[in-house]
Amino acid sequence: MQHVASATEVAQEKVIDAKKAVPWIIFLIFFAVLNETVFNVSTPEIAKQYGITPTGVSWVLTTFIIFFGIGSVIYGRLSDIFSLKKLIVAGILIYSIGSALGFVLQAWYPAVIFARAVQGAGASAIPALVMVVVARYFSPSDRGKVFGLLTSTVSFAIAVGPVVGGFVSSSLHWTYLFIIPLFTLISIPFFNQILPEEKRKEGSVDILGAALVAFSVAGIIVYLSFPHWYYLAASLALFIWFISHILKAKDPFIEPSLFRNKLLRGGLIVGFLVFCTVMGIMFVIPLMLAKVNDLGTSTIGLILFPGAMCAVIFGTIGGNLADKKGNNFVVFIGLGLLVISLVAIAFLVGHSPWFISAALLPTYVGFSFVQTALANRVSLTLSVSETGVGMGLFNLISFISGAVGTALVAKLLDGGMMEFYKNPVLNSVTAIPYSNLLIIFAAVIIVSGLFYLRIFTKKAAGESSEAAA
């Protein structure tokens, strides 16, 4: 999202009325981002309906994340060439078509997965292009406030997604979650009216590069779900092809020179580990509550809601704290909260689900701290000319890591690999794999913190003052 804003800071061709535009922009962003988490609490019900394993049901989330992540970067590049108005309308239509397909073809699980892919491809246009609209057509005096509102809207949508999903699934049926995105169609007349006409500009999009990234990542995730050597081999071959391609391409999907930046590389690795772990947590907790505590989707949504709302509040607090104490301070506070929370949940599995709800609060707060400060820290490693594409890469890594984390966790649970140790405080045999998995999550977070310490300490980074960062 930051990539888009940086790449399109051009002279204002027209200033649109913020008071009229902001409500519609918030409306559109809310319904686009909501779909990232609205299916989370319904995964147990989906798995039961189709008779599939955690690996199988994880594709409901993973497919959307992959297409959303890749699409966000592609639409950002397209906005420099094609009309914003046409791209936004196209994104809304694709998003709605995917939603309609999912509802109509709900009897066939592969069709549901295909619909989620189409949804992701369409929904990815919305946050990416809305940022372009704000940067290009809002007056400088309005932009800061609007970006702040958008950030809060995104956090709120992610937070209420599980609650909305639980309510709809328990009141109607989980397939009605596909109907929710159709509300975005209401905004098309507004954007057609308020956005100016634009002519096609010069430039090209590295479609091959984007496709190679998408398929290489998809290959890894397929391999995690179905461990046949040829999936991994295909993924590695595609990745090697991608590296060779960007070294020769005139306008590569990812600029090779970025990878020579040591601090950026470190930030991407830490981001991958943390985002991968947190998305794995978000996937496994609903399954755990359904399996161990025998809870329904609506109750699971209520269990997750307090923590999710904390992320909305503490994201801003984390940003303010980073300005005063430095990004490193906030990152370590966030990682510490994640470790404490994960260890606590590991010991509480099988006990009252409201204990789990309370223990999840530091998870959400810790992640909001890490997400805010790490993004800011990474941005400071980039020159002005690199900020757009560098942050775009950081955002892409966060989406990819989420998909990998979800698939990996599903595979670990399916394979029975998490039953190696019985925590003596557990009161249920079914709690064993989830408790062990959470302990592993905590260990990964600790490793991430040690790596961050090595890369981003004053000595390693050559900084004179972290607080200044």
Secondary structure as UniProt FT lines:
FT   HELIX           2..7
FT   HELIX           18..33
FT   HELIX           34..36
FT   TURN            37..39
FT   HELIX           40..42
FT   HELIX           43..50
FT   HELIX           54..78
FT   TURN            79..81
FT   HELIX           84..104
FT   TURN            105..107
FT   HELIX           109..123
FT   HELIX           125..137
FT   HELIX           140..171
FT   HELIX           174..178
FT   HELIX           180..187
FT   HELIX           188..194
FT   HELIX           207..225
FT   HELIX           229..248
FT   HELIX           256..260
FT   HELIX           262..292
FT   HELIX           297..325
FT   HELIX           327..348
FT   TURN            349..350
FT   HELIX           353..379
FT   TURN            380..381
FT   TURN            384..386
FT   HELIX           387..414
FT   TURN            415..418
FT   TURN            424..425
FT   HELIX           429..431
FT   HELIX           432..456
FT   HELIX           458..461
FT   TURN            467..468
//
